[in-house]
Amino acid sequence: MPGPAAPRKYVRDAAAAASRAARQLTPAARRCLDAAQAQSRQLDDNHVGTEHMVLGVLAADREVADVLAGAGITAGLFRAQLLDEPGPSPRGPIPLTPRAKMILGLAQPAAGGDSGTISPRHLMLAVIAESRDWRGRGLDGPHHLEKAATAAGTSLALIESALLRQ
């Protein structure tokens, strides 16, 4: 079941942030986004959401996957935390959800702002920041990485610390 719809302002903010960040993606981060689309297709979903972005990074970036595995989060555990999402995958590019677009925008400050390039590690840090941002806006909805962290006996804060040490 999909989470609640994002408010219009969030959708606008996310689209603008993603547009700015897209120019700063490293080839490795682009591979992660391509892998996120592939994960969405594999799950027969009709969108690329935060859960697909995490799966994409796990599939395409060994360093970040190792950090998450060190925290007890593997692709298998993460996939087991996913909710069933309706809808067959469309042909062609699968659209990013507003929350996935916001992750791209939040990766920019993690990468050092306008001058930095966005790597897979920055994408994962942005997934964590997006969870805080979403709740800070008073919104509720599934956050699959947080559920997986809890299932693994860890927290987003510990994962964030490990990623920052990387």
C-alpha positions in Angstrom: 0.0 0.0 0.0 1.5 3.4 -1.0 2.1 6.0 1.7 0.2 9.2 1.9 0.4 11.7 -1.0 3.0 14.4 -0.7 1.7 17.9 -0.2 1.9 20.1 -3.3 4.7 22.4 -1.9 6.8 19.3 -1.1 6.3 18.0 -4.7 7.4 21.4 -6.1 10.4 21.6 -3.8 11.4 18.1 -4.6 11.2 18.6 -8.4 13.4 21.8 -8.1 15.9 20.1 -5.8 16.2 17.0 -8.1 16.7 19.2 -11.2 19.6 21.0 -9.5 21.2 17.9 -8.2 20.9 15.9 -11.4 23.9 17.8 -12.9 26.1 16.8 -10.0 25.7 13.0 -10.0 28.9 10.9 -10.4 28.8 8.0 -12.8 28.5 5.7 -9.8 25.5 7.6 -8.5 23.9 7.4 -11.9 24.4 3.7 -11.9 22.6 3.6 -8.6 19.6 5.4 -10.1 19.6 3.1 -13.1 19.7 0.1 -10.6 16.8 1.7 -8.7 14.7 1.7 -11.9 15.7 -1.9 -12.5 14.7 -2.8 -8.9 11.3 -1.0 -9.4 10.7 -3.1 -12.6 11.8 -6.3 -10.8 9.2 -5.6 -8.0 6.6 -4.7 -10.7 6.2 -1.2 -9.3 5.1 1.8 -11.3 7.4 4.3 -9.6 10.9 4.7 -8.2 10.6 5.5 -4.5 12.9 5.7 -1.6 12.8 1.9 -1.2 14.0 1.4 -4.8 16.8 4.0 -4.3 18.1 2.1 -1.3 17.9 -1.2 -3.3 19.6 0.5 -6.2 22.5 1.7 -4.0 22.8 -1.8 -2.4 22.9 -3.4 -5.9 25.3 -0.9 -7.6 27.7 0.3 -4.9 29.8 -2.2 -2.9 31.2 0.3 -0.5 27.8 1.6 0.7 26.4 -2.0 0.7 29.3 -3.0 2.9 28.5 -0.2 5.4 24.9 -1.2 5.5 25.8 -4.9 5.8 28.0 -3.9 8.8 24.9 -2.5 10.4 23.0 -5.7 9.6 21.1 -4.4 6.6 21.4 -6.6 3.5 19.5 -6.4 0.3 17.5 -9.5 1.4 16.5 -8.0 4.8 15.7 -4.7 3.2 13.5 -6.3 0.5 11.7 -8.2 3.2 10.7 -4.9 4.8 8.9 -3.6 1.7 5.2 -3.2 1.6 3.3 -4.5 -1.4 2.9 -1.6 -3.8 0.2 -1.9 -6.6 0.6 -1.3 -10.2 2.5 -2.9 -13.1 5.7 -1.3 -14.3 5.2 1.0 -17.2 7.3 0.8 -20.4 10.1 3.3 -20.7 11.5 5.3 -17.8 9.8 4.9 -14.5 9.1 8.2 -12.8 10.7 9.2 -9.5 8.3 9.8 -6.6 8.4 13.3 -5.0 10.3 11.7 -2.0 12.9 10.1 -4.3 13.3 13.5 -6.0 13.8 15.1 -2.6 16.5 12.6 -1.9 18.4 13.8 -5.0 18.1 17.4 -3.7 19.2 16.5 -0.2 22.2 14.7 -1.6 23.5 18.0 -2.8 24.3 19.4 0.7 25.8 16.0 1.8 28.1 16.3 -1.2 29.3 19.8 -0.3 26.6 22.0 -1.9 26.8 23.3 -5.4 30.5 22.5 -5.9 30.4 18.9 -4.9 29.6 15.8 -6.9 27.0 13.4 -5.6 28.2 9.8 -4.9 26.2 6.7 -3.8 27.2 7.5 -0.2 25.6 10.9 -0.5 22.5 9.3 -1.9 22.3 7.1 1.2 22.9 10.0 3.5 20.1 11.8 1.7 17.7 8.9 2.3 18.4 9.3 6.0 18.0 13.1 5.8 14.7 12.7 3.8 13.3 10.6 6.6 14.0 13.4 9.1 12.7 16.0 6.7 9.5 14.1 6.0 8.8 13.8 9.8 9.9 17.4 10.4 7.2 18.5 8.0 4.7 16.7 10.2 4.1 14.0 7.6 3.9 10.3 8.2 4.4 7.4 5.9 6.6 4.4 5.3 10.3 4.7 5.6 11.7 1.4 4.6 15.3 2.0 5.6 14.2 2.9 9.1 12.1 -0.3 9.3 15.1 -2.4 8.1 17.4 -0.7 10.6 15.0 -1.5 13.4 14.7 -5.1 12.2 18.5 -5.3 12.1 18.8 -4.0 15.6 20.4 -0.7 14.6 19.3 2.9 13.9 19.5 5.4 11.1 21.8 7.5 13.3 24.3 4.7 13.6 24.1 4.0 9.8 24.6 7.7 9.2 27.7 7.8 11.5 29.2 4.8 9.6 28.6 6.4 6.2 30.2 9.7 7.4 33.3 7.7 8.5 33.5 6.1 5.1 
